[in-house]
Amino acid sequence: MDVNKQIVRATWIGIIANIFLTVLKGVFGFLANSKALLADALHSASDIVGSIVILFGVKVAVKPPDEEHPYGHGKAETIASIIVAFLLILVGVEISISAVKSIISGEVVIPKPTALVIIIISIVIKEALFQYKYRLGKRVNSIALISEAWHHRSDAFSSIAALIGIAASIIGNRFDISFLVYSDAIASIAVAFIVIKMGYSLAKESSVVMMEQVLDPTHVAQFEETIYQNPNVRKVDKIYARTHGRYVVLDVRISVDADLTVEQGHTITKEVKHALIGQHEDVHDAIIHLNPYHTA
């Protein structure tokens, strides 16, 4: 199956699962009087918006290069990842504010045991979605899909925090342990912390691509080996490799014999470019600059 179709299918699976979980957590969070479960429902709802953003990013990213975007539209996926990251942070802040207000006001609401069952279902589904999307994202080198996978993992972690908080609140009420009755609200704050931290990590990772930070020397070494396969290349002067979403663009400077004709030099640049693109799936384009090589 085409890579983009795999990403779109995975994203739609996530959207459907999150709609189901949002409704499930929202309804039972209200019926079971659980702030932590309602906070988790809000987190799942943010996943739906995030997945829609990812779909848009992938659709734009696959567009071929044009006059205004000669290097393609690959960074659309990265922009989508940044939007998802800030969405996570916003949701986390909203959840924490609501939880802190309930604790300050002294509002104590004991959730019903039903909430525990819903949380366990959510954890299983979210972890399954994470494993599926993370592995697919790594295989097709999609930063947007990987960020969405971590969004699911953050939801699973927040559900675990909610599970602990709900259970502690029920136990505190049953055995008259006063400090435990606030556990449901405290769990909401823990959920918020996990969500904010995950959003920050995603934003930091995506910003590296947006700032066009070059790849590390270990990654670049394989491109240098390919260039030296051409017998006319006397020296590789510089290689700049930067990511554009799912693919890499190279800026290469090589030295060739100074007495070659312009046509011979042009032929060498074409050979080097075709070798780089042909032997490395992640290389989308390569700009080759020639320098004269003098033995002295």
C-alpha positions in Angstrom: 0.0 0.0 0.0 1.1 3.6 -0.8 2.9 5.3 2.2 0.5 8.2 2.3 -2.5 5.9 2.2 -1.1 4.0 5.2 -0.7 7.3 7.1 -4.2 8.4 6.2 -5.7 5.1 7.2 -3.8 5.1 10.5 -5.0 8.6 11.2 -8.6 7.7 10.5 -8.4 4.7 12.8 -7.2 7.1 15.5 -10.0 9.6 14.9 -12.7 6.9 15.1 -11.2 5.4 18.3 -10.9 8.9 19.9 -14.5 9.8 19.1 -15.5 6.5 20.8 -13.3 7.2 23.8 -14.3 10.8 24.1 -18.0 9.9 24.3 -17.4 7.0 26.6 -15.3 8.9 29.1 -17.4 12.0 28.9 -20.7 10.2 29.5 -19.4 7.9 32.3 -17.2 10.7 33.7 -20.4 12.7 34.2 -22.4 9.7 35.5 -19.6 8.5 37.8 -18.9 12.1 39.1 -15.2 11.8 38.2 -13.2 14.9 37.4 -10.2 12.9 36.4 -12.3 10.9 33.9 -13.8 14.1 32.5 -10.3 15.6 32.1 -9.2 12.4 30.3 -12.2 12.8 28.0 -11.0 16.3 27.2 -7.6 14.9 26.4 -9.1 12.4 24.0 -11.2 15.1 22.3 -7.9 17.0 21.7 -6.6 13.9 20.0 -9.5 14.2 17.5 -8.5 17.7 16.6 -4.9 16.7 16.4 -5.6 13.9 14.0 -7.6 16.2 11.7 -4.6 18.6 11.7 -2.3 15.6 10.8 -4.6 14.6 7.9 -4.4 18.2 6.6 -0.6 18.2 7.0 -0.1 14.9 5.2 -2.4 16.0 2.3 -0.3 19.2 1.8 3.1 17.4 2.3 2.6 15.0 -0.6 2.1 17.8 -3.1 5.0 17.9 -5.7 7.4 20.9 -5.8 6.3 24.0 -7.5 7.8 27.5 -8.3 6.9 28.8 -4.9 8.1 25.7 -3.1 11.0 24.2 -5.1 12.0 21.9 -2.2 8.5 20.5 -1.9 5.9 20.7 0.9 7.4 18.2 3.3 7.4 20.6 6.2 3.6 20.7 6.3 3.8 17.5 8.4 6.2 19.3 10.8 3.9 22.3 11.1 1.0 19.9 11.8 3.1 18.3 14.6 3.8 21.7 16.2 0.1 22.5 16.1 -0.7 19.2 17.9 2.0 20.0 20.4 0.6 23.4 21.3 -2.9 21.8 21.4 -1.6 19.4 24.1 -0.1 22.2 26.1 -3.4 24.2 25.9 -5.5 21.2 27.0 -3.1 20.5 29.9 -3.3 24.0 31.2 -7.1 24.0 31.0 -7.3 20.7 32.9 -4.9 21.9 35.7 -6.8 25.2 36.2 -10.1 23.3 36.6 -8.6 20.8 39.1 -6.9 23.5 41.2 -10.1 25.5 41.4 -12.0 22.4 42.7 -9.3 21.7 45.4 -9.2 25.4 46.6 -13.0 25.5 46.8 -13.0 22.3 48.9 -15.3 20.6 46.5 -15.1 16.9 47.1 -16.8 14.5 44.7 -16.3 10.8 45.1 -16.3 9.0 41.7 -18.2 5.7 41.3 -16.4 2.4 40.6 -17.8 2.4 37.0 -15.1 5.0 36.2 -12.4 2.5 36.8 -13.7 0.1 34.2 -13.9 2.9 31.6 -10.3 4.0 32.4 -8.9 0.5 31.9 -10.6 0.2 28.5 -9.1 3.5 27.5 -5.6 2.5 28.6 -5.7 -0.7 26.5 -7.1 1.1 23.4 -4.6 4.0 23.6 -1.6 1.8 24.1 -2.6 -0.3 21.1 -2.9 2.9 19.0 0.5 4.1 20.1 2.2 0.9 19.2 0.5 0.8 15.8 1.2 4.4 14.8 4.7 4.7 16.3 5.9 1.6 14.4 4.3 2.7 11.2 5.7 6.2 11.6 9.2 4.9 12.1 8.9 2.6 9.1 7.7 5.4 6.7 9.7 8.2 8.4 6.7 10.3 9.2 7.3 12.8 12.0 3.6 13.7 12.0 2.5 10.1 12.6 5.1 9.7 15.3 3.9 12.8 17.1 0.4 11.5 16.9 1.5 8.2 18.3 3.1 10.0 21.3 -0.2 11.9 21.7 -1.9 8.5 22.2 0.8 7.4 24.6 0.3 10.6 26.6 -3.4 9.8 26.8 -2.6 6.3 28.0 -0.3 7.8 30.7 -2.9 10.3 31.7 -5.5 7.5 32.0 -3.1 5.6 34.3 -2.9 8.7 36.5 -6.7 9.1 36.4 -7.0 5.4 37.3 -4.8 5.8 40.4 -6.6 9.0 41.5 -10.1 7.5 41.1 -9.2 4.3 42.9 -7.5 6.3 45.8 -10.5 8.6 46.1 -12.9 5.6 46.3 -10.7 3.9 48.9 -10.4 7.1 50.9 -14.2 7.5 51.0 -14.8 3.9 51.9 -12.2 3.8 54.8 -12.7 7.4 55.9 -9.2 8.5 54.9 -9.7 12.2 54.5 -6.7 13.2 52.5 -7.4 10.5 49.8 -10.8 12.0 48.9 -9.1 14.7 46.9 -7.2 12.1 44.9 -9.6 12.4 41.9 -8.9 16.1 41.5 -5.1 15.6 42.2 -5.1 13.0 39.5 -6.5 15.6 37.1 -3.4 17.7 37.8 -1.2 14.7 37.2 -3.0 14.2 33.9 -2.4 17.9 33.0 1.3 17.6 33.8 1.8 14.6 31.6 -0.1 16.3 28.7 1.9 19.5 29.0 5.3 17.7 29.2 4.4 15.6 26.1 3.4 18.7 24.2 6.6 20.5 25.1 8.7 17.5 23.9 6.9 17.3 20.6 7.2 21.1 20.0 10.9 20.9 20.8 11.5 18.0 18.4 9.5 19.6 15.6 11.2 23.0 15.9 14.5 21.3 15.1 13.2 20.5 11.7 11.6 23.9 11.2 14.9 25.6 12.0 16.6 23.4 9.4 19.2 22.0 11.8 21.6 19.8 9.8 21.8 16.0 10.4 24.6 14.6 12.6 27.9 13.5 11.0 27.1 9.8 11.5 24.0 10.2 9.2 25.9 12.3 6.7 28.8 9.8 6.4 26.7 7.4 4.3 26.1 10.2 1.7 29.8 10.9 1.5 30.5 7.2 0.8 28.0 7.3 -2.1 29.7 10.4 -3.6 33.1 8.9 -3.5 31.9 6.0 -5.6 32.2 8.4 -8.5 35.8 8.1 -9.7 35.9 11.7 -10.9 35.3 13.1 -7.4 38.6 14.0 -5.9 37.3 15.4 -2.7 34.1 16.0 -0.8 34.5 19.5 0.6 31.1 20.0 2.3 27.8 18.2 2.8 24.8 19.9 4.4 21.8 17.6 5.0 18.6 19.1 6.2 15.2 17.5 6.8 12.0 18.6 5.1 9.4 16.5 6.9 9.7 12.9 5.6 12.7 13.5 3.3 16.2 15.0 3.2 17.6 17.7 0.9 21.4 17.8 0.4 23.7 20.7 -0.4 27.0 19.2 -1.6 30.3 20.8 -2.6 32.8 18.5 -4.3 36.2 19.1 -6.0 37.0 17.7 -9.4 40.0 18.1 -11.7 40.4 21.8 -12.7 41.0 21.0 -16.3 37.7 19.4 -17.0 35.3 21.1 -19.4 32.0 22.6 -18.3 30.1 19.7 -20.0 32.2 17.1 -18.2 31.6 18.9 -14.9 27.9 19.0 -15.5 27.8 15.3 -16.3 29.6 14.6 -13.0 27.1 16.6 -11.0 24.2 14.7 -12.6 25.9 11.3 -11.8 26.4 12.3 -8.2 22.9 13.6 -7.8 21.3 10.5 -9.4 23.5 8.2 -7.2 22.4 10.0 -4.0 18.7 10.0 -4.8 18.8 6.4 -6.2 20.7 4.8 -3.3 19.1 6.7 -0.4 15.3 6.6 -0.1 15.1 9.6 2.2 17.0 11.9 -0.2 14.5 14.0 -2.1 16.9 16.4 -3.8 20.6 17.2 -4.0 22.2 20.5 -5.1 25.8 19.8 -6.3 28.4 22.6 -6.5 31.8 22.0 -8.2 35.1 23.3 -7.0 38.4 23.0 -8.9 40.8 20.5 -7.4 44.5 21.4 -7.5 47.2 18.9 -6.4 49.3 21.7 -5.0 
